[in-house]
Amino acid sequence: MRFDKRNDVLGTVNRGNPAESGLCTLCRADCEGKCETWMSSLVGRKLLYPRDFGMVTAGANNTTHVGVSYNALRIQGYAYGAHGIKNGMSSDPDNCIFPNVDLTTEFGSEVKTKARIPLMTGALGSTFIAAKYWDSFAVGGALVGMPVVIGENVVGVDRQSEIKNGRISKSPELDRRIDTYLRYFDGFGGIFVQMNVEDTRNGVAEYVANKYGDKCIIELKWGQGAKDIGGEIQVGSLDYALFLKKRGYVVDPNPELPEVREAFEKGAIRSFARHSRLGGTNLSKVDQVREDFMKSVEYLRSLGFKRISLKTGSYGMEELAMAIKFASDAKMDLLTIDGSGGGTGMSPWNMMQSWGVPSILLHAKAYEYASILAAKGQRVVDLSFAGGFALEDSIFKALAMGAPYTKMVCMGRAVMVPGYLGANIEGALNPERREKICGNWDRLPKTVSEIGTTPDELFACYFDIQKKIGKDEMKKIPYGAIAFWTMADKLTCGLQQLMAGARKFSLEQISRNDIFAANRETAKETGIVHCADANDAFAKKILNS
């Protein structure tokens, strides 16, 4: 197990049990700290290093690698060379320094989407926590220059949206989400709008195409890594549950039944779960799925969308091959492959624990299947890997696992943490804003006040953002977006350091040879060479020369 609840070296503590990502399995919006992701949202790149410099020495405790996971991979370093130096810079040691590592990337078929760093958010949809902290996520992502994904069902759960004759005519919440991102969009990143069965029926694609044109990337959704059924939210209002039922959703228990209403009134039932539908239920053969899929993509292009993506979950190998093959044949712009273990909303807990293919195995097979298409001379759709990532080493490993096809790494819960933290700080320092921004604190806890008591003291990257947008605009930026940038800066710096150590100064230079497996089982299952075997043949040539 890589992550303990307490990391004495960094001075971080998990409130709950740490998952493979290092985040607590249950991440609370009102948390007072202080896991690594939470702390990095304040102090940024400082958290890359052991605390109390000058008084300590520190040694790694990650010496036992058991089982198959991303934590059982290690990153290869080299003692010579420099690959991917750009902008006319030479391989002189004065130029081969980690700040010169270029993290810009792009994805897409005919129209390229650029990003300053190889990160994108997971789909932030109809969960209330996504709506509450959207300004932080969207503004933070736009300022950083990374794509942000609006998830499914945003229109359907919005009481203010208007659907006439089965089609959206007004959608204030969807507009708010798109417009918030576009306000700070500067050409790097992009805003995705995801669709499921209900969104397709309601005409989300048509609405977005008519109002925003090609400013948005439209995304079809097959599934995600947290569950193999449609998305769900929980509501505590009978009136809202009835509204959602009339909107056409599956609501459990059924609020229209008299016995359910009586139980709710007595307090025996206190909430309702709103579920989406399964897609593809009218299809029974792969050929039918392909035909239906290609027609859907063709229709979206006819609406004017120049960039179309697909999100798939941790189903079996057949669905994975279908996703890669169909998306490649359709010349789609991105395919996000989400392994089991992720999730941001209220996925059924035991389903999340036990269904689907773990991320590392799914991603290893994705590389294998992509390589089969490439060997036949076919262009492979650009890939994004998701499923329990939070730290810079995981970003490197995921990019290397799928290289050269993986252009992005998708993070769900990790990029939401700074939104919570920033809103809590803003509400504590500005009580008049607390309710509007969904701040949960009425005072700064010691974990925060020991760092500072004003935003320019608390956030290590405050003045970096102010330099970018100016003092006047800085007053309009939610603290959660400042925290988002600060955490992204830590990930950026950490990734640059890892890449420099691997002598790779641009992302396209990363390869599967830059990681190795720490145990034989992981090597066997992923095709990544064991650390004792990596470059062993070259080593023996040196010895025998």
Secondary structure, DSSP 8 states (H G I E B T S, - for coil): ----SEETTTTEE-SS-B-TTSSBSS--TT----SHHHHHHHHGGGGGS-SSTTT-----------SSSGGGEEE---SS--B---TT--S-TTT-SGGG-B--EEE-SSS-EEESSSEEE-EE-SSHHHHHTHHHHHHHHHHHT--EEE-TTTTTT-TT-EEETTEEEE-HHHHHHHHHHHHH--SSS-EEEEE-HHHHHHTHHHHHHHHHGGGEEEEEE---SS-SS--EEEE--HHHHHHHHHTT-EEES-TTSHHHHHHHHHTS---EEEE---S-TT--SHHHHHHHHHHHHHHHHHTT-S-EEEEE-S--HHHHHHHHHHHHHTT-SEEEEE-BT--SS---HHHHHHSS-BHHHHHHHHHHHHHHHHHTT-----EEEESS--SHHHHHHHHHHTTTTEEEEEESSTTTHHHHHHHHHHHHH-GGGHHHHT---SS--HHHHTT-SSHHHH-TTHHHHHHHH-HHHHTTS-HHHHHHHHHHHHHHHHHHHHHHHTTB-BGGG--GGGEEESSHHHHHHH---BTTTTTHHHHHHHHH-
